[in-house]
Amino acid sequence: MHRVRGAALPVVVAMTGALAACSSAPPLFAPDGRPTTLVQCPAGSDNCEQQAQAMCGGAFDAIRSTTANGARSLLYACRGK
């Protein structure tokens, strides 16, 4: 059996917790079942829409858009081709 030194133990515990948090997050889907993506950009810019168009290869549907603390969040789903 290997012993973990005292300084390394908090790192191992933190990494294990981070991995568990990632795997437990539920996937986000639009009401019609399409997967969604969340992007963030500076408030007042159209960068969120540009990112969505680039990722979707064109058309997308905005599911939710919020602005707080100078940043805008856009949750979107790509339209079918």
Secondary structure, 3 states (H helix, E strand, C coil): CCCCCCCHHHHHHHHHHHHHHHHHCCCCECCCCCECEEEEEECCCCHHHHHHHHHHCCCEEEEEEEEECCEEEEEEEECCC
